[in-house]
Amino acid sequence: MQRFVRALEWSVLLPVWREATQMRWLRVVAASGVGFVWFIVVMGVIGVATGAGSEDDTPKYPAGSLTVTEPDEGATLDTEEIVIRGTAPPEAEVRRDIRGGKKDDKFDADADGRWEYRTKLDEGENTFNFFLQDAKDVKAKLTVKYAPPVVATASPKPATRTPAPATQTVAPTAPPQTPATTPVPTAAPITYIITLRDDVSIGVCVRIVFRVRVSRPFSNEDELRRIAQEIIDDEISTNDVNAIGFFFYLPDTDTNDIYTAGKADWAPDGVWSKACDVDTGDYSSHQLGAIDSNGVLQSP
């Protein structure tokens, strides 16, 4: 019976024996023979008890490795469709936490750790929660406010009148005759609303396209230029650009389709393709060109 017990001890604990005897301080104990077997049993039990948590508990991605870089937290935006950008570990899967039983949106960071997420805003406050699929405790949050632009009214040209000719006396006894004047008809004031501000930049070449709905067809090219210039002045007062494009739409037409009231480009020499030939914010050669009324300019 004693031989059987020893054989069982060596067959079960031989691998432990071999590993342990690699440690110099245990070789002395090994010389004690069978007593070493029980020493290994005790050490093995202790190792199991203490080694269960010895695996590397370092998280795959550290806290703070998921960020939102734009737009700024708490920003108020006047465009319905935006692009949220941020950073994450390279090629990590990022998810947007969507409540209400809907599936989360998911996308991947690129090899440089950059990611983009395009979405539409609801009027008022919008909150976005993102997390890493492989580290759900690593989160990022963004809250922005959407305030649609107000309708602006372009200033119409003042009406002109033909002055009445001087009063003439036909006969000494006849009363003076003053001919009536006929007022020159004018078109109703044209109003507009910006339905979309679209960033179509290429690298550091900043190109912005506006889709604008007008209240009626343009009476003349000056009306189109006046509205475009108002939008240009407002844009470059806060942002440096290389070029700005315009698509104008008649009432009740789809602003996602081809323009129906006209188009124009504000760019170097009035040419959109030259946008990237100048430094951003240098407007010394800019002019409004490529004006196309799409055949809808009408007389007042």
Secondary structure, 3 states (H helix, E strand, C coil): CHHHHHHHHHHHHHHHHHHHCCCHHHHHHHCCCHHHHHHHHHHHHHHHHHHCCCCCCCCCCCCCCCEEEECCCCCEECCCEEEEEEECCCCCEEEECCCCCCCCEEEECCCCCEEEEEEECCCEEEEEEEEECCEEEEEEEEEEEECCCCCEECCCCCCCCCCCCCCECCCCCCCCECCCCCCCCCCCCCEEEEEEEEECCECCECEEEEEEEECCCCCCHHHHHHHHHHHHHHHHCCCCCCEEEEEEECCCCCCCCCCCCEEEEEEECCCHHHHHHCCCCCCCCEEEEEEECCCCCCCC
